[in-house]
Amino acid sequence: MKVAGRIESLPPYLFAELDKKLEAKRAEGVDVISLGIGDPDTPTPDHIIAAMHEAIDDPSTHQYPSYYGSKPFREAAARWYRRRFDVALDPETEVMALIGSKEGLGHLSFAFLDPGDEALVPDPGYPVYGISTMLAGGTPVSIPMPAEKGFLPDLDAAAAKVTNKTKLMWLNFPSNPTAATASLEDMTHAVEFAREHGLLVAHDAAYSEITYDGYVAPSILQVPGAKDVAIEFNSLSKFYNMTGWRIGFCVGSAEAVRALSIVKTNLDSGQFDAIQRAGIAAMDGPQDHIAELRTLYKARRDLVVSTLNGLGWDIQPPKGAIYVWVPTLGGKTSTEFVDFLLDETGVFVAPGSGYGANGEGYVRFALTVRDDRLAEAMDRLSRVLG
Ligand SMILES: *Cc1c(COP(=O)(O)O)cnc(C)c1O
């Protein structure tokens, strides 16, 4: 048999190799503390689980769900956007449920890119944007996110890279992996950029609720007229500790939602209705749990930043997401520094180079491990680097 060229030509998946290294360390008996993956360590809130229990006992949830998400789910997402961002959405045409937002992010490339087309992707950025571009036969083109600009996109540099093949621009704030945050003004520039160049801007807002120090993340749809050129992806994964449940949604441009729905109706059959009902309970239910998450991650962020700054770094505490983005020491590459930390301390962090060429020279610390384990990880770093 012969596997498709689009599979064989993908760059090797750095994280698969690192997984092997981690396994080997554990097999040697090393007590590895992994700060590699951003996956909330605390459980899904009880009222959401209770809604799921009830929904799963209702046989009407056992049949094929709606392709687009149930009407009640789409209405709940629209209410959530109204409450949170004061953005009005038509649940019929401007909201669609996703099997986790990653599913929609990946499929959007198939809705907007023909072979040979180009997509502007943040570098460093979440790998799905660039990889799905390649799977769709397109070419990812890096948007520089310079450190000196706070890892915000250099749109002038991006404009110089636009061609008549450029169909899509990806953004993600608060950012994975850099934890950079954007203002409504930054979002306005992105919308103007999309309008000027006749392309769709896709904003991944997976961390919009995980913010600190009084910072409130905007939605790109708060920019007047954004719905003409923008789609926004959101996810229940991080706000409600629902990564395993696979539920998210997209909102915005009716044309973009329609195009994505055509890919999806041909490839999947929607998300389990019981999970959508649990999602409604999450979005409509008490939100105090999000405040608790912010408090939890903020304390961890402060511990990591103060430990590293005590060891000679000069890191500003990030105002969003669940990561601390850290330059390597001694001119080491990302993977050299990851290996060094793993060998010397048993602490594993993600190499910045896994998030794009401009991530080289950085590593990413995730804040999603138990407090006592994070404290232990910081003690180990202090012993070796102090
Ligand atoms: C975690 C994360 C998501 C959420 O993905 P789901 O598929 O909804 O679980 C989306 N985008 C980014 C950048 C993330 O880090």
The ligand as an SDF file (V2000), in Angstrom:
LIG
                    3D

 15 15  0  0  0  0  0  0  0  0999 V2000
   -6.9120   23.8430   23.9860 C   0  0  0  0  0  0  0  0  0  0  0  0
   -7.0070   24.6330   22.7400 C   0  0  0  0  0  0  0  0  0  0  0  0
   -8.1580   24.5610   21.9610 C   0  0  0  0  0  0  0  0  0  0  0  0
   -9.3570   23.7610   22.4040 C   0  0  0  0  0  0  0  0  0  0  0  0
   -9.4570   22.6410   21.6440 O   0  0  0  0  0  0  0  0  0  0  0  0
  -10.7490   21.7110   21.8080 P   0  0  0  0  0  0  0  0  0  0  0  0
  -10.6730   20.9090   20.5450 O   0  0  0  0  0  0  0  0  0  0  0  0
  -11.9510   22.5840   21.8710 O   0  0  0  0  0  0  0  0  0  0  0  0
  -10.5370   20.8860   23.0320 O   0  0  0  0  0  0  0  0  0  0  0  0
   -8.2290   25.3190   20.8090 C   0  0  0  0  0  0  0  0  0  0  0  0
   -7.2230   26.1390   20.4680 N   0  0  0  0  0  0  0  0  0  0  0  0
   -6.1150   26.2420   21.2100 C   0  0  0  0  0  0  0  0  0  0  0  0
   -5.0660   27.2130   20.8080 C   0  0  0  0  0  0  0  0  0  0  0  0
   -5.9610   25.4730   22.3550 C   0  0  0  0  0  0  0  0  0  0  0  0
   -4.8470   25.5740   23.0750 O   0  0  0  0  0  0  0  0  0  0  0  0
  1  2  1  0
  2  3  1  0
  2 14  2  0
  3  4  1  0
  3 10  2  0
  4  5  1  0
  5  6  1  0
  6  7  2  0
  6  8  1  0
  6  9  1  0
 10 11  1  0
 11 12  2  0
 12 13  1  0
 12 14  1  0
 14 15  1  0
M  END
$$$$
